[in-house]
Amino acid sequence: METLLQQLTRGNALVLIIILGMGGSFQAGYHITGISSPSPFIQRFINSSWYERYEEPPPPQMVTMIWSLIVSMYAFGALCGSGTVRLFSGMLGRKNALICNSLISIASGGIMLTSKRAKSYEMVIVSRMLYGYSAGVGLSIHLMYLGEISPKKIRGIVTLTSATFMSFGKLSGQFFGLSEILGREDLWNIILSVPVLFSVIQVIVLPFLPDAPRFLFIEKGDDKACKKALQSLWGQGDYKQEMEEMLAEQAAIEAAPPKSLLQLLRDRSVRWQLITISVICCCSQLSGMPAISIFSFDIFLKAGVPKDKICYIIVGLGLAEISSSICSGLQIDHKGRRPLFFGGYGALTVICVLITVTLNLKDSNYWVPYITSGLVVLFIICFCGGPAGATAALNSEIFLQSNRMAAFVFLGMHRWLLFAIVGLVFPFLINTLKAYSFVLCACMCLLGCLYTFFLLPETKGRTVLEISGDFNAITICGKSFAEEKSIETKL
């Protein structure tokens, strides 16, 4: 029996997975953490640029407002990018859409690099917005592409690589931000331009790799190109079973043509899928993980960890995140998705409660802050080793091809809107509620545990049509959305 590595290296699948990661979730992860370490340097740059332009120091509230724009325009750009995924990917295909998206990232890097010489904080704002747009498009298409190239036997681990590259991007942002590497005042614009190198690699290499087989067969109707793409990715073979599954899905799509986002939201037959990704996205974004990624310095400072030790603990968080993500990938196709969800969220609920306790006891002994740090590391291990990876797999498995594009638009907008809200609200929460802000996170994690345990069907090793049937079979108080639709049709 072939090992996973042998399956991935029989063709170009492993190369494509790496190249997709470089221009997809890696970029989003890097820009989440990469803005943290150069923040004081950028604020001083705003001050000096304002002074040279107007020959007077800027009002403090103006610096705060400009800095807030620099931070928040990334999420706004990503929200806009997620909303255009359908147009982008439908017109150009998965491969060409990612190539064009990488060109946007390269242009953003050029603007960022020249902003310092031009002494223009406006250019930094524009660059951050374009980076966000590129991340919003790239992350959605990356997930879609992975789901459409992978055989169902290893679909879990292939789609989970998006979470691994996200973790690697976050770790890279933390690593390059160290003062020993690029974390110096004269290099802040270079720190924010590092992902451009990976975008350049994607633009050079991706044209030589195949487009997604499902896209070629189902949306383009080109069975020869689909078979050629499968052989290029996974080695020689007839791939009869895979193409029969695509044919069955194509027949289902002909009965239900591709939907717009509004049509998808109105369709009762996918109501449980939409509720599921909404609940899981909310639990993921409000679990405390994004807040830890963005505000880890503030959290450790509140916990009482010495200031000069925090940057190294943060790099340790990145290492823990990527290690647990890889471990999750090795077990997801054996254990399934559901245990990773309800087990992970259950553990996170307990850890959030313990963090609340240790934050309240931080002044009782010198070693308590380090217990808090250990709990935060454990939180990241449980999150990345459970819900994070399972979410990446689930999003690619529960929608038919006709619904998938609109679903990824919905998911991307949902994700980035919540991310923007967390970025705006969490600083106020941690100042107002202090230790008790993690009680709210514990409640969201408990919701995720209960929902996935009682309502989420297992998707491991199942076709999209089988998974859709499982969702339609869900009943609450003896009723299901599928039954309601049937009654409406008869009337």
ChimeraX attribute file (.defattr): number of C-alpha atoms within 10 A of each C-alpha:
attribute: neighborCount
match mode: 1-to-1
recipient: residues
	/A:1	5
	/A:2	7
	/A:3	7
	/A:4	11
	/A:5	9
	/A:6	12
	/A:7	16
	/A:8	21
	/A:9	14
	/A:10	15
	/A:11	18
	/A:12	18
	/A:13	24
	/A:14	18
	/A:15	16
	/A:16	23
	/A:17	20
	/A:18	15
	/A:19	21
	/A:20	27
	/A:21	27
	/A:22	28
	/A:23	31
	/A:24	31
	/A:25	29
	/A:26	28
	/A:27	32
	/A:28	28
	/A:29	24
	/A:30	26
	/A:31	25
	/A:32	21
	/A:33	23
	/A:34	27
	/A:35	20
	/A:36	18
	/A:37	23
	/A:38	22
	/A:39	16
	/A:40	13
	/A:41	17
	/A:42	20
	/A:43	16
	/A:44	13
	/A:45	19
	/A:46	23
	/A:47	19
	/A:48	16
	/A:49	19
	/A:50	20
	/A:51	13
	/A:52	11
	/A:53	11
	/A:54	9
	/A:55	10
	/A:56	11
	/A:57	15
	/A:58	15
	/A:59	10
	/A:60	9
	/A:61	9
	/A:62	13
	/A:63	18
	/A:64	13
	/A:65	11
	/A:66	17
	/A:67	19
	/A:68	13
	/A:69	18
	/A:70	23
	/A:71	23
	/A:72	20
	/A:73	22
	/A:74	27
	/A:75	28
	/A:76	22
	/A:77	24
	/A:78	31
	/A:79	27
	/A:80	21
	/A:81	29
	/A:82	29
	/A:83	23
	/A:84	18
	/A:85	25
	/A:86	22
	/A:87	14
	/A:88	20
	/A:89	19
	/A:90	14
	/A:91	11
	/A:92	13
	/A:93	20
	/A:94	22
	/A:95	20
	/A:96	17
	/A:97	20
	/A:98	28
	/A:99	22
	/A:100	16
	/A:101	26
	/A:102	29
	/A:103	18
	/A:104	20
	/A:105	30
	/A:106	23
	/A:107	16
	/A:108	25
	/A:109	26
	/A:110	14
	/A:111	21
	/A:112	26
	/A:113	21
	/A:114	15
	/A:115	19
	/A:116	20
	/A:117	8
	/A:118	12
	/A:119	17
	/A:120	17
	/A:121	22
	/A:122	15
	/A:123	19
	/A:124	29
	/A:125	23
	/A:126	20
	/A:127	28
	/A:128	30
	/A:129	26
	/A:130	26
	/A:131	33
	/A:132	30
	/A:133	28
	/A:134	30
	/A:135	32
	/A:136	33
	/A:137	31
	/A:138	32
	/A:139	29
	/A:140	24
	/A:141	29
	/A:142	24
	/A:143	25
	/A:144	24
	/A:145	25
	/A:146	26
	/A:147	24
	/A:148	21
	/A:149	24
	/A:150	23
	/A:151	15
	/A:152	20
	/A:153	13
	/A:154	18
	/A:155	23
	/A:156	33
	/A:157	25
	/A:158	24
	/A:159	30
	/A:160	26
	/A:161	26
	/A:162	28
	/A:163	28
	/A:164	28
	/A:165	27
	/A:166	25
	/A:167	28
	/A:168	25
	/A:169	28
	/A:170	29
	/A:171	26
	/A:172	23
	/A:173	28
	/A:174	27
	/A:175	24
	/A:176	20
	/A:177	25
	/A:178	16
	/A:179	13
	/A:180	9
	/A:181	11
	/A:182	19
	/A:183	19
	/A:184	16
	/A:185	15
	/A:186	11
	/A:187	16
	/A:188	24
	/A:189	21
	/A:190	19
	/A:191	23
	/A:192	26
	/A:193	21
	/A:194	18
	/A:195	26
	/A:196	24
	/A:197	14
	/A:198	20
	/A:199	25
	/A:200	17
	/A:201	14
	/A:202	23
	/A:203	20
	/A:204	12
	/A:205	13
	/A:206	19
	/A:207	12
	/A:208	9
	/A:209	16
	/A:210	22
	/A:211	23
	/A:212	23
	/A:213	28
	/A:214	28
	/A:215	21
	/A:216	21
	/A:217	19
	/A:218	22
	/A:219	16
	/A:220	13
	/A:221	13
	/A:222	14
	/A:223	17
	/A:224	12
	/A:225	17
	/A:226	23
	/A:227	22
	/A:228	16
	/A:229	22
	/A:230	28
	/A:231	20
	/A:232	16
	/A:233	26
	/A:234	21
	/A:235	17
	/A:236	13
	/A:237	10
	/A:238	12
	/A:239	14
	/A:240	10
	/A:241	9
	/A:242	16
	/A:243	19
	/A:244	11
	/A:245	14
	/A:246	21
	/A:247	16
	/A:248	12
	/A:249	19
	/A:250	21
	/A:251	12
	/A:252	15
	/A:253	17
	/A:254	11
	/A:255	8
	/A:256	12
	/A:257	12
	/A:258	18
	/A:259	17
	/A:260	16
	/A:261	18
	/A:262	10
	/A:263	12
	/A:264	21
	/A:265	16
	/A:266	11
	/A:267	15
	/A:268	19
	/A:269	21
	/A:270	22
	/A:271	17
	/A:272	23
	/A:273	20
	/A:274	20
	/A:275	11
	/A:276	21
	/A:277	19
	/A:278	16
	/A:279	16
	/A:280	25
	/A:281	20
	/A:282	19
	/A:283	23
	/A:284	23
	/A:285	21
	/A:286	23
	/A:287	28
	/A:288	26
	/A:289	21
	/A:290	18
	/A:291	21
	/A:292	19
	/A:293	19
	/A:294	19
	/A:295	18
	/A:296	21
	/A:297	19
	/A:298	16
	/A:299	22
	/A:300	24
	/A:301	15
	/A:302	16
	/A:303	24
	/A:304	19
	/A:305	21
	/A:306	10
	/A:307	11
	/A:308	8
	/A:309	11
	/A:310	18
	/A:311	19
	/A:312	13
	/A:313	18
	/A:314	22
	/A:315	20
	/A:316	15
	/A:317	27
	/A:318	24
	/A:319	22
	/A:320	21
	/A:321	27
	/A:322	24
	/A:323	17
	/A:324	21
	/A:325	29
	/A:326	20
	/A:327	16
	/A:328	29
	/A:329	25
	/A:330	16
	/A:331	16
	/A:332	24
	/A:333	21
	/A:334	14
	/A:335	12
	/A:336	16
	/A:337	25
	/A:338	24
	/A:339	18
	/A:340	26
	/A:341	27
	/A:342	24
	/A:343	18
	/A:344	24
	/A:345	29
	/A:346	20
	/A:347	19
	/A:348	32
	/A:349	24
	/A:350	14
	/A:351	21
	/A:352	25
	/A:353	18
	/A:354	19
	/A:355	25
	/A:356	18
	/A:357	16
	/A:358	20
	/A:359	22
	/A:360	15
	/A:361	15
	/A:362	19
	/A:363	13
	/A:364	10
	/A:365	8
	/A:366	11
	/A:367	12
	/A:368	19
	/A:369	24
	/A:370	16
	/A:371	17
	/A:372	25
	/A:373	22
	/A:374	15
	/A:375	18
	/A:376	23
	/A:377	20
	/A:378	18
	/A:379	28
	/A:380	26
	/A:381	23
	/A:382	25
	/A:383	28
	/A:384	28
	/A:385	27
	/A:386	29
	/A:387	27
	/A:388	25
	/A:389	29
	/A:390	28
	/A:391	21
	/A:392	23
	/A:393	29
	/A:394	23
	/A:395	21
	/A:396	23
	/A:397	25
	/A:398	27
	/A:399	21
	/A:400	22
	/A:401	26
	/A:402	21
	/A:403	20
	/A:404	20
	/A:405	25
	/A:406	24
	/A:407	28
	/A:408	25
	/A:409	26
	/A:410	21
	/A:411	20
	/A:412	25
	/A:413	23
	/A:414	19
	/A:415	21
	/A:416	23
	/A:417	17
	/A:418	20
	/A:419	22
	/A:420	18
	/A:421	14
	/A:422	18
	/A:423	18
	/A:424	14
	/A:425	12
	/A:426	20
	/A:427	15
	/A:428	12
	/A:429	16
	/A:430	18
	/A:431	11
	/A:432	11
	/A:433	13
	/A:434	17
	/A:435	22
	/A:436	19
	/A:437	18
	/A:438	25
	/A:439	20
	/A:440	18
	/A:441	24
	/A:442	28
	/A:443	18
	/A:444	23
	/A:445	29
	/A:446	20
	/A:447	21
	/A:448	28
	/A:449	26
	/A:450	15
	/A:451	16
	/A:452	22
	/A:453	16
	/A:454	10
	/A:455	15
	/A:456	19
	/A:457	18
	/A:458	16
	/A:459	22
	/A:460	22
	/A:461	17
	/A:462	14
	/A:463	16
	/A:464	20
	/A:465	16
	/A:466	13
	/A:467	21
	/A:468	21
	/A:469	13
	/A:470	16
	/A:471	23
	/A:472	19
	/A:473	15
	/A:474	16
	/A:475	14
	/A:476	8
	/A:477	5
	/A:478	7
	/A:479	11
	/A:480	18
	/A:481	20
	/A:482	21
	/A:483	16
	/A:484	12
	/A:485	14
	/A:486	12
	/A:487	10
	/A:488	9
	/A:489	8
	/A:490	6
	/A:491	6
